[in-house]
Structure formats: C-alpha cells, structure tokens
Amino acid sequence: MMMKTIALLGVLVTVSLAAVAQVEPAATGPARATGTLDYSLHDSVTAWWSAVLGSQEANSVSGVVDYTAGKARQPLSVSYSGGYTFNIAGENYDSGYFQNLRLAQTISGRKWRLRIGDVITYLPQAPTLGTAGIPGLGDPLTGPPTTGNPSQTVLTQNTHTINNMTTASFSIPITFAISLIADGTYQILRYPDLNGLDTTAMYGGGGITDRLDARTTLGGDVRESRYSYSGSSIAFTTTSMVVSISHNWSKGFSTHAAVGPDFISSHESSTGIPSSTNLSITGGASYHKRFDTISLDYYHGDNGGSGVFYGAQFNSLSASYSRMIEKKTILSARFGWVQDSGLQAGSGSSSGVFAGASFSRKLGKQFSFGTSYTATEQTQTGTIAGTAFSGLLQGVSVSLGYAPRGMKNVGQR
C-alpha cells in the first residue's frame, strides 16, 4: 500500500511539474514561465549526549527544494527536504535517510475553494525539531505539529517510520459573512523495522463559520476520527463537537480558542478501551511585528498513540520566538511540554519537555552559518513499548548552507 502511495505521489509530482513548467504564450511580448524554483544545500555536524543512550557525533548532508507554480486561482506548491545522517563516532541511534515531501494544490471557482495536500516523511526516529523533524540544519527551530491530530508525540529512538497524510478541504460561502466547510484526512504511520504499532487513521468533519465583524470569527464544527492498528482487532472512534472563536486584536496580534465534548467509543469490547466522554480544547495566540514573531499553542484531545499506545489522551503546550536582525541574522527559541496517556486499560503514560535555541546568519549572497542547541527530557510510567526514550537527550549542532540562487530569507535557506 505504501509503495503504491509513493509511486502515485511520484507520478503526480512529475505530471504537475511538467504541466506547470510549460511556457504560456502571451498576447504581446515574450512568453513567461509559470513556475519558480528555489533550492539549497546544507551540511551539519551534531554532537549528542545522553546518560541513557551514550554519546554520538553525526554528520548530516541535506538539500531543500521549493517549487511554486500555477495561476492565482490554481496555485501549486511542492516542497522537499531530505538527506542522510552519517554516524561519525560513538553510539549509532539516529543515522540513516530522512525525507520530507509536501504537496499542496488549490483550485478555486467563482465562490468555492478546494484544497488538496499530501505530506509524506521517512525518518530514522520520531520527529523533534528543525527541517523534516531533524535538528541541526541551520534553520530556526520550527517543530512538528502539536495541535490537531499529531501522529508522533512520544520520542523514540532507532524507529524508522513512514508517515503519509493526505488531506482535502472544501469551502463555499452562503452569505458574505457565513461559509460552510468540509474536510477529510487519511493518514498511515508505518514501522518498517517492526518496532512500533502500525497505525491507520481517518478524520472527517464539517462546520460553519460566521464572520461577526472585521476582527472576530465564530465557528462550529463536528468531527469524527477512526483509528485502527495492523495485525490487531483494536479500533476506536472519537466524535467531537466544538465551538470556536478567533479574534484579531491588532494588526499583528491574534488569538483563537475552541472547546467541546469528545466522545470515545471502542469497536471491540475486549480491547480494554472504555467508552468515555472528554473535552477537546485548543487555544493559542500569535504576535508578529516587524522583526519579531511569537506564538503560543495549547491542545488537549486524543491521538493514535504515537506508535507506542493503542490510542492516547494527549496534552501539549508549546511556545516559540524568533527575531530577525538586519535581515541577515535570525535568533529563535522554542519550548514545549507534551503528555500522552494510553486509552487502553492498564496502559502507562509518557511525559516530556523540550527546549531549543538557534542562531543563523547569512554570509554574503549564497552562504549561511547556523548553530543550535536542543534538549528533550522524557519520562514514562506503567506499560509502554520498549522503543520509547526515557531520560535526557541533548545536542549541539553547527551547520553551513549554500543556496546557488541566493537566499531571500536566511531562515528558510
């Protein structure tokens, strides 16, 4: 199934790139290409140390490619980041290939809009921070998603994973202020080395949004999620009904919140996953002014269990800050807390905190230099799969980047 998905993605990318790369005849003057292509290369050295895992020195060679094309009503974007991590010395617990491919296509009619996207990753461990979930490539410490339905929120080592998420959303206005929205997602998490729980998830829902005024939007949403596991009869469904509100307090400051009941029902009476009613809560704030960006996000709900649980109750709190100095230097910091508690009777729980800081600077028109520090501390209680990490893991990275076409933003190149 996964090989078919990868093959299909390859065909779609090839066809899309071929289509949008054509030159359109202009009424007057020379023809114009419809797409833009940016790419860069990176090399980084990272030193890891942990009382549990031992020490490791590793070298990562990677590349980033961004392609955008299409007309205003049909934009296409393709983004790839990936490479290989070589073990230089010490323990070998995160070497191997890492890949991240993102596709996004929007098709707009006179009033309606359809968005289709796909993200596929291959990583040697659970994602942490940085490009493609791998820290130390010189970029600001953007992290894996911690809201919605995250798939891997428990840090694991030596667990190669294939993660593919396909999404589609449709929106259409009813009046000037009111719109209907429907969306669906299909996701698979696979462990080729057979050291995790292969998980399949399907999400779907619909809702309505009402723009009360220029700054405030109110919404209602009904959503259902189904989780199942390869080789097991265990499966369960969650149904949530939430009310949301977002408000722009000023040009650069906004907040959002959503809350509602979340019903869990098991598909198999012998699984030990009891039916229950919980709360689904999301909230956050973002601030951007000139060279400073700050974000804060909180999430409480359910997920598929990160490959170590048959479903879990999930909590996360994350904060990030970045500052651009003279358009050449970016300072960034990120902090977060995550907690997963297994839904199955007798399951344990995992709790962890992560933090990091990075510095990246543009050197001339084509080179960049970066350094970063990351730390993750995770603890477990009760019964958890043996691949889950327990202890403190720290790392320091130094990287060099090269962008042949120049770097518009050192934080992205």
C-alpha positions as CSV (number, residue, x, y, z in Angstrom):
1,M,0.0,0.0,0.0
2,M,2.8,2.4,0.9
3,M,4.8,1.6,-2.2
4,K,1.7,2.3,-4.3
5,T,1.2,5.6,-2.5
6,I,4.8,6.7,-3.1
7,A,4.6,5.7,-6.7
8,L,1.4,7.7,-7.1
9,L,3.0,10.7,-5.4
10,G,5.9,10.4,-7.9
11,V,3.5,10.4,-10.8
12,L,1.5,13.3,-9.5
13,V,4.6,15.4,-8.9
14,T,6.0,14.6,-12.3
15,V,2.8,15.4,-14.1
16,S,2.2,18.6,-12.1
17,L,5.7,19.9,-12.6
18,A,5.6,19.1,-16.3
19,A,2.3,20.8,-16.7
20,V,3.1,24.0,-14.8
21,A,6.6,24.3,-16.2
22,Q,5.1,24.9,-19.7
23,V,5.6,28.4,-21.2
24,E,2.3,30.3,-21.8
25,P,2.1,32.3,-25.0
26,A,1.5,36.0,-24.2
27,A,-0.6,38.3,-26.2
28,T,2.3,40.6,-26.6
29,G,6.0,40.3,-25.8
30,P,8.0,37.2,-24.9
31,A,6.5,34.1,-23.2
32,R,6.8,33.8,-19.5
33,A,7.5,30.7,-17.4
34,T,4.7,30.0,-14.9
35,G,6.8,28.4,-12.1
36,T,9.6,29.3,-9.7
37,L,12.2,27.0,-8.3
38,D,14.5,27.6,-5.2
39,Y,16.9,25.1,-3.8
40,S,19.7,25.0,-1.2
41,L,22.3,22.5,0.2
42,H,23.3,22.0,3.8
43,D,26.0,20.2,5.8
44,S,25.9,20.0,9.6
45,V,27.7,18.3,12.4
46,T,25.9,17.4,15.6
47,A,27.1,16.1,19.0
48,W,24.5,14.2,21.0
49,W,24.9,13.1,24.6
50,S,22.7,11.1,27.0
51,A,23.2,9.1,30.2
52,V,20.9,6.5,28.8
53,L,21.9,6.3,25.1
54,G,25.6,7.4,25.4
55,S,27.3,9.9,23.1
56,Q,27.2,10.3,19.4
57,E,28.8,12.5,16.7
58,A,26.9,12.6,13.4
59,N,27.2,14.5,10.1
60,S,24.0,15.3,8.1
61,V,24.1,16.2,4.4
62,S,20.8,17.5,3.1
63,G,19.0,19.6,0.5
64,V,15.9,21.7,0.3
65,V,13.8,22.3,-2.9
66,D,10.8,24.6,-3.2
67,Y,8.7,24.8,-6.3
68,T,5.6,27.0,-6.8
69,A,3.5,27.4,-10.0
70,G,0.1,27.9,-11.3
71,K,-2.4,30.7,-11.8
72,A,-3.8,32.8,-9.0
73,R,-6.9,30.5,-8.7
74,Q,-4.9,27.3,-9.0
75,P,-1.6,27.6,-7.1
76,L,0.6,24.5,-6.7
77,S,3.4,24.2,-4.2
78,V,5.9,21.4,-3.8
79,S,8.5,21.4,-1.0
80,Y,11.1,18.7,-0.4
81,S,13.7,18.5,2.4
82,G,15.9,15.4,3.0
83,G,19.3,13.9,3.2
84,Y,21.4,11.4,5.1
85,T,22.9,11.3,8.6
86,F,26.2,9.5,8.9
87,N,27.5,8.3,12.3
88,I,31.0,9.7,12.9
89,A,31.7,8.4,16.4
90,G,30.1,6.9,19.5
91,E,26.7,5.2,19.6
92,N,24.6,4.9,16.5
93,Y,21.0,5.7,17.3
94,D,19.7,8.1,14.6
95,S,21.6,7.6,11.4
96,G,20.1,7.0,8.0
97,Y,17.9,8.7,5.4
98,F,15.4,11.4,6.3
99,Q,12.9,12.6,3.7
100,N,10.0,15.1,3.8
101,L,7.8,15.8,0.7
102,R,4.9,18.2,0.8
103,L,2.4,18.9,-2.0
104,A,-0.4,21.4,-1.9
105,Q,-2.8,22.3,-4.7
106,T,-5.7,24.8,-4.5
107,I,-8.5,25.0,-7.0
108,S,-10.9,28.0,-6.8
109,G,-14.1,28.6,-8.5
110,R,-16.1,31.8,-8.6
111,K,-17.2,31.3,-4.9
112,W,-15.9,27.9,-3.8
113,R,-12.4,26.7,-2.9
114,L,-10.9,23.2,-2.9
115,R,-7.5,22.5,-1.2
116,I,-5.7,19.1,-1.6
117,G,-2.5,18.3,0.1
118,D,-0.2,15.4,0.9
119,V,2.8,15.1,3.2
120,I,5.0,12.0,3.3
121,T,8.0,11.6,5.6
122,Y,10.6,8.9,6.2
123,L,12.6,9.5,9.4
124,P,15.2,7.4,11.5
125,Q,13.4,8.4,14.7
126,A,10.4,10.3,16.0
127,P,10.5,13.9,14.7
128,T,11.9,16.5,17.1
129,L,12.9,20.0,15.8
130,G,14.1,21.5,12.6
131,T,13.6,20.8,8.9
132,A,12.0,17.5,8.3
133,G,12.0,16.9,12.0
134,I,15.8,16.7,12.1
135,P,17.5,19.4,14.2
136,G,20.9,20.9,13.3
137,L,20.4,22.0,9.7
138,G,20.8,25.7,10.5
139,D,17.1,26.7,10.3
140,P,15.0,28.2,13.0
141,L,13.6,25.7,15.5
142,T,10.3,25.1,13.8
143,G,8.9,21.8,15.2
144,P,6.5,19.0,14.3
145,P,2.8,19.9,14.7
146,T,1.5,19.8,18.3
147,T,-2.2,20.6,17.5
148,G,-4.9,18.8,15.7
149,N,-4.1,15.1,15.3
150,P,-0.4,14.7,15.7
151,S,1.0,11.2,14.9
152,Q,4.2,11.0,16.9
153,T,4.4,12.9,20.1
154,V,6.4,10.3,22.1
155,L,10.2,10.5,21.4
156,T,11.5,7.1,20.2
157,Q,15.0,6.1,19.0
158,N,16.0,3.6,16.3
159,T,12.5,3.6,15.0
160,H,12.4,4.3,11.3
161,T,8.9,5.5,10.3
162,I,7.0,6.2,7.1
163,N,4.2,8.7,7.7
164,N,1.8,9.7,5.0
165,M,-1.1,12.2,5.4
166,T,-3.5,13.1,2.6
167,T,-6.0,15.9,3.2
168,A,-8.8,17.6,1.3
169,S,-10.9,20.6,2.3
170,F,-13.8,22.4,0.6
171,S,-15.3,25.7,1.5
172,I,-18.2,27.7,0.0
173,P,-19.8,30.9,1.2
174,I,-23.5,31.0,1.9
175,T,-23.6,34.8,2.6
176,F,-21.0,37.5,2.7
177,A,-20.2,36.5,6.3
178,I,-21.2,32.8,6.6
179,S,-19.3,29.9,5.0
180,L,-19.7,26.1,5.0
181,I,-16.5,24.0,5.4
182,A,-15.9,20.2,4.9
183,D,-12.7,18.3,5.1
184,G,-11.2,14.8,5.3
185,T,-7.9,13.2,6.1
186,Y,-6.4,9.8,5.6
187,Q,-3.1,9.0,7.4
188,I,-0.9,6.0,7.8
189,L,2.1,5.5,10.2
190,R,4.3,2.5,9.5
191,Y,7.3,1.0,11.1
192,P,9.4,-1.0,8.5
193,D,11.6,-2.4,11.3
194,L,8.6,-3.8,13.1
195,N,9.4,-1.9,16.3
196,G,6.2,0.1,16.6
197,L,2.4,-0.1,16.2
198,D,1.4,0.4,12.6
199,T,-1.5,2.9,12.8
200,T,-4.1,3.9,10.3
201,A,-6.3,7.0,10.9
202,M,-9.2,8.6,9.1
203,Y,-10.6,12.0,10.0
204,G,-13.6,13.8,8.6
205,G,-15.8,16.7,9.6
206,G,-17.8,19.7,8.6
207,G,-18.8,23.0,10.1
208,I,-19.8,26.6,9.6
209,T,-18.0,29.9,10.2
210,D,-19.6,33.3,10.8
211,R,-17.5,36.4,10.4
212,L,-19.2,38.6,13.0
213,D,-17.1,41.6,12.1
214,A,-13.8,42.6,10.6
215,R,-11.9,41.2,13.6
216,T,-14.0,38.3,15.0
217,T,-15.0,34.9,13.5
218,L,-17.2,32.4,15.3
219,G,-17.4,28.8,14.2
220,G,-19.0,25.4,14.9
221,D,-17.5,22.0,13.9
222,V,-18.5,18.3,14.1
223,R,-15.7,15.9,13.6
224,E,-15.2,12.1,13.7
225,S,-11.9,10.2,13.8
226,R,-11.3,6.4,13.4
227,Y,-8.1,4.6,14.5
228,S,-7.1,1.1,13.7
229,Y,-3.9,-1.0,14.0
230,S,-2.3,-3.5,11.6
231,G,-2.5,-7.1,12.9
232,S,-4.9,-6.2,15.7
233,S,-8.6,-6.1,16.1
234,I,-8.3,-3.0,18.2
235,A,-10.0,0.1,16.8
236,F,-11.9,3.0,18.2
237,T,-13.7,6.1,17.1
238,T,-13.8,9.6,18.6
239,T,-16.6,12.2,17.8
240,S,-16.1,15.8,18.8
241,M,-18.4,18.8,18.6
242,V,-16.6,22.1,19.2
243,V,-17.4,25.8,19.2
244,S,-14.5,28.1,18.1
245,I,-13.7,31.8,18.1
246,S,-10.8,33.8,16.7
247,H,-10.1,37.5,17.2
248,N,-7.6,39.9,15.7
249,W,-6.8,42.4,18.5
250,S,-4.5,44.4,16.3
251,K,-2.7,44.2,13.0
252,G,-0.1,41.8,14.4
253,F,-1.8,40.1,17.4
254,S,-4.5,37.5,17.3
255,T,-5.9,34.7,19.5
256,H,-8.0,31.6,18.9
257,A,-9.8,29.1,21.0
258,A,-12.1,26.1,20.6
259,V,-13.8,23.8,23.1
260,G,-16.4,21.0,23.1
261,P,-17.2,17.4,24.1
262,D,-15.2,14.5,22.8
263,F,-16.8,11.0,22.8
264,I,-14.7,7.9,22.6
265,S,-16.3,4.6,21.5
266,S,-14.5,1.2,21.1
267,H,-15.1,-1.1,18.2
268,E,-14.2,-4.2,20.1
269,S,-15.5,-4.9,23.6
270,S,-12.4,-6.9,24.5
271,T,-9.8,-4.2,23.7
272,G,-9.9,-2.6,27.1
273,I,-10.6,0.9,25.7
274,P,-13.6,2.1,27.6
275,S,-16.1,4.4,26.2
276,S,-15.8,7.8,27.7
277,T,-16.6,11.5,27.3
278,N,-13.8,14.0,27.5
279,L,-13.2,17.6,26.4
280,S,-11.5,18.7,23.2
281,I,-9.7,22.0,23.8
282,T,-7.4,24.1,21.6
283,G,-6.2,27.6,22.1
284,G,-3.4,29.9,21.1
285,A,-2.0,33.3,20.4
286,S,0.3,34.8,17.8
287,Y,2.2,38.1,17.6
288,H,4.2,39.5,14.7
289,K,5.6,43.0,14.4
290,R,8.4,43.9,12.1
291,F,11.2,41.5,13.0
292,D,9.7,39.7,16.0
293,T,7.4,36.6,15.9
294,I,5.9,34.9,19.0
295,S,3.4,32.1,19.1
296,L,1.8,30.1,21.9
297,D,-0.4,27.0,21.5
298,Y,-2.2,24.5,23.7
299,Y,-4.0,21.3,22.8
300,H,-6.0,18.7,24.7
301,G,-7.6,15.7,23.0
302,D,-7.0,12.3,21.5
303,N,-4.5,10.8,19.1
304,G,-3.5,7.5,17.6
305,G,-0.9,6.7,20.3
306,S,2.3,7.6,18.5
307,G,3.1,4.0,17.7
308,V,3.6,3.1,21.4
309,F,-0.1,3.2,22.6
310,Y,-3.4,1.9,21.3
311,G,-4.7,5.4,21.3
312,A,-3.8,8.1,23.8
313,Q,-5.2,11.2,25.6
314,F,-2.9,13.9,24.5
315,N,-1.9,17.3,26.0
316,S,0.6,19.8,24.6
317,L,1.8,23.3,25.3
318,S,4.4,25.0,23.1
319,A,5.8,28.5,22.7
320,S,8.2,29.8,20.1
321,Y,10.0,33.1,19.5
322,S,12.1,34.4,16.6
323,R,13.8,37.7,15.8
324,M,15.4,38.9,12.6
325,I,18.3,41.3,12.9
326,E,19.3,43.4,9.9
327,K,17.8,40.9,7.5
328,K,20.9,38.7,7.9
329,T,20.6,37.1,11.3
330,I,17.8,35.1,12.9
331,L,17.6,34.2,16.6
332,S,15.0,31.7,17.6
333,A,13.9,29.7,20.7
334,R,11.3,27.0,21.3
335,F,9.9,25.4,24.4
336,G,7.2,22.7,24.8
337,W,5.6,20.2,27.1
338,V,3.8,17.0,25.9
339,Q,1.9,14.3,27.7
340,D,0.4,11.1,26.4
341,S,-1.7,8.7,28.5
342,G,-2.8,5.4,26.9
343,L,-6.5,4.8,26.4
344,Q,-6.3,1.0,26.8
345,A,-6.9,-0.3,30.4
346,G,-3.6,-0.8,32.1
347,S,-1.6,1.4,29.7
348,G,1.1,3.7,31.0
349,S,1.8,7.3,30.2
350,S,4.7,9.4,28.7
351,S,5.6,13.0,29.6
352,G,8.3,15.2,28.2
353,V,9.6,18.7,27.9
354,F,11.7,20.0,25.0
355,A,13.6,23.2,24.5
356,G,16.0,24.7,22.0
357,A,17.7,27.8,20.7
358,S,19.3,28.6,17.4
359,F,21.3,31.2,15.6
360,S,21.6,31.5,11.9
361,R,23.3,34.2,9.8
362,K,23.6,35.0,6.1
363,L,27.2,35.1,4.8
364,G,27.3,37.0,1.6
365,K,24.7,36.3,-1.0
366,Q,25.0,32.5,-1.2
367,F,26.2,31.1,2.2
368,S,24.7,30.8,5.6
369,F,26.0,29.7,9.0
370,G,24.0,28.2,11.8
371,T,24.3,26.7,15.3
372,S,21.7,25.3,17.6
373,Y,21.1,23.6,21.0
374,T,18.3,21.2,21.7
375,A,17.3,19.3,24.8
376,T,14.5,16.8,25.4
377,E,13.7,15.1,28.7
378,Q,11.1,12.3,28.7
379,T,9.8,10.0,31.4
380,Q,7.4,7.1,31.4
381,T,5.2,5.3,33.9
382,G,3.4,2.0,33.5
383,T,3.4,-0.2,30.4
384,I,4.9,1.4,27.3
385,A,6.6,0.0,24.2
386,G,10.3,-0.6,24.6
387,T,11.3,1.9,21.9
388,A,10.1,5.0,23.9
389,F,13.0,7.0,25.2
390,S,13.3,7.7,28.9
391,G,15.9,10.2,30.1
392,L,17.6,13.4,29.0
393,L,18.9,13.9,25.4
394,Q,20.9,17.0,24.5
395,G,22.5,18.1,21.2
396,V,24.6,20.9,19.8
397,S,24.8,21.4,16.0
398,V,26.9,23.6,13.7
399,S,25.9,23.9,10.0
400,L,26.8,25.6,6.7
401,G,24.3,26.3,4.0
402,Y,24.7,27.1,0.3
403,A,22.0,28.5,-2.0
404,P,23.2,28.9,-5.6
405,R,20.4,31.3,-6.5
406,G,20.9,33.4,-3.3
407,M,18.9,33.5,-0.1
408,K,15.9,35.8,0.3
409,N,15.5,34.6,3.8
410,V,18.3,33.1,5.8
411,G,15.7,31.3,8.0
412,Q,14.3,29.4,5.0
413,R,17.6,28.7,3.2
